[in-house]
């Protein structure tokens, strides 16, 4: 089914395809009308999107943790601390066990480290930051921990 709706109006296309799939599931013969290549791609993209969302939240948490460690006396420290916990909470809500094998925490840390090293703050020169990620995925997704505990782990690495 190549009527161009997929490219021109994703919402209308998705409504149309959902209706066709419901009809197909109910036993109606509409198989030829289903845009199978794009339906398959979109189904796969749902998982990829969730993974990217979780990774982004973890990277943001790491960035804020590194800022907290680098500039503990910054006027923004309380904000960064709140953000860390918000990002971790949101990442934990998005996380699914199958994501574990796809999340490269070392890469996320490296990206965060690069971002923080390029930043400046009113608190002056930053503390030296650890080159490698001292956290496990479980450390970051543990809702019983807090930002201060995670910052201490940065200092002990």
Beta strands, then each sheet from edge to edge (+ up, - down):
end
